[in-house]
Amino acid sequence: MSAIDNSFSMTHDTQFVYRLLLELTARPGEVGSIRQAADKIGLLPGAGDVALAVAYTLLDSEVGCFADVERLPELAGVIRLRTLSRSAGASAADYLFADGTQAPGEWAGSVRRGTLGEPEMGATVLLLVDALEAESRSSAGEQPEGNAVRLMMTGPGIEEEHRLLVGGLDPRWLACREGWNEEYPTGVDLILYTPGGEVAAIPRSTQLKGA
């Protein structure tokens, strides 16, 4: 079947989302949009459909998924039904969906980080936030507005330093990420997404600090 929900294509739309996620992973902190694909789903309008567009792209029956998104109580069930992925605890899940505007749950301490022999077995955590915006050099010295957090990034794929403004991110996630990635190359990759379809990737290889 070429479409799961409404006009969302499991061939063309998932290819689009996958290519964009690859590009964003190669350019940490850059912001892209999957809204065009997500809006075709129509099951959980807004943030839910954005999460589902990513889930349809990355999940299948071979992977385990964990969801703890307070704003999207239906998400875990819909993901299991539509992707046939396995429901897993946080320590066994390949992909974890969480609410980045809320403090990390106790489960965050058990997220899989891979091993030195198999670092690729580390999990990917997808955090729902309110807003994402790549910061221009002209505004880099200004105080972020509202509840935005400025993330300053260096590392592979970043020429010098990249700055990303993240609205609504609970800063305790930054401490959590630091713990996950303290023994590189083991660690956890992050994907941030918004209800409007903006997406940014922060792989484990990126050095990150908040300001």
Secondary structure as UniProt FT lines:
FT   TURN            6..7
FT   TURN            10..11
FT   HELIX           12..26
FT   TURN            28..29
FT   STRAND          32..33
FT   HELIX           35..38
FT   TURN            39..41
FT   TURN            45..46
FT   HELIX           47..58
FT   TURN            61..62
FT   STRAND          64..68
FT   TURN            70..71
FT   TURN            73..74
FT   HELIX           75..83
FT   STRAND          86..87
FT   TURN            90..92
FT   STRAND          95..99
FT   TURN            100..101
FT   HELIX           106..110
FT   HELIX           119..121
FT   STRAND          124..128
FT   STRAND          131..134
FT   HELIX           137..139
FT   TURN            140..141
FT   TURN            146..147
FT   STRAND          148..154
FT   TURN            156..157
FT   STRAND          162..167
FT   HELIX           172..180
FT   TURN            181..185
FT   STRAND          189..193
FT   TURN            195..196
FT   STRAND          198..202
FT   TURN            204..205
FT   STRAND          207..210
//
